[in-house]
Amino acid sequence: MENAALSLARGWIADARQIFVLTGAGISAESGVPTFRDALTGLWARFDPEELATEEAYRRQPALVWQWYQHRRELVSAAQPNPAHYALAALARQKSITLVTQNIDGLHQHAGSEHVVELHGNLFANKWLDGCGRCDTVPPIPGDPPHCALCGAMMRPGVVWFGEDLPRVARFRADHAAETCDLCLVVGTSGLVYPAAALPGVAKEIGARVIVVNTQPSALDETADLVLSAPAGECLPMLWQQEGA
Ligand code: APR
């Protein structure tokens, strides 16, 4: 990472009035959170994500899918936020920002970020599949998803599965952030998964500057005005004042 690029980014961030931050799996890499595919190791190695992360798969094999999510919850529970998560929480105390994440690990919130827009849901949230509206749980059989005592509906993980729409409020807030920012900071995303990947382009179209932080080339490099090729946990703390520094 060149000093000139860092200084440029620092100046743009300092001058910005409204910042839209979009994060992806890369920001949690230094926390040791396994990505979707990385979590498919050991006993889970023989499965495809499409076999596990769809409503159809859940209806077909609820215990299997539920156990896979329990496994991922355990992996994420062992992870701590890293300096990149803390840096974004510090930025929100200095500037007006909207933090939009594709991650489901909750690490931004653990680092102190508030009002995080979770485009793909949260690993620790649950909701009812075909619930009756008054659902109440019966004590679950270990390994099985909990069921509603009244209607028998199953509980399901509160994440966005393949083929599902993004949560409406999160989508609205993310679109609004992209449409109203003057700086867009994209951290640790491959830029391959839509509709999230389209948001930096929206920001660019309305005249915002776009900065990409990634250890590798990404599909959003073409949209970027500046690419910082560095690990997020090293780069972000250098871009603005950290508390106590
Ligand atoms: N710092 C910055 N970037 C990093 C780091 C790091 N330490 N480590 C990895 N990266 C980058 C990679 O180079 C890659 O471009 O993070 C990106 C991660 O890309 P993906 O794994 O595709 O994650 P993401 O873009 O969040 O995927 C979007 O796809 O798997 C689904 O629903 C899942 O939310 C996820 C969505």
Boltz pocket constraint, residues with backbone or C-beta under 6 A from the ligand:
constraints:
  - pocket:
      binder: B
      contacts: [[A, 23], [A, 24], [A, 25], [A, 26], [A, 27], [A, 29], [A, 30], [A, 35], [A, 36], [A, 102], [A, 103], [A, 120], [A, 160], [A, 187], [A, 188], [A, 189], [A, 190], [A, 191], [A, 192], [A, 193], [A, 213], [A, 214], [A, 215], [A, 216], [A, 217], [A, 218], [A, 230], [A, 231], [A, 232], [A, 233]]
      max_distance: 6.0
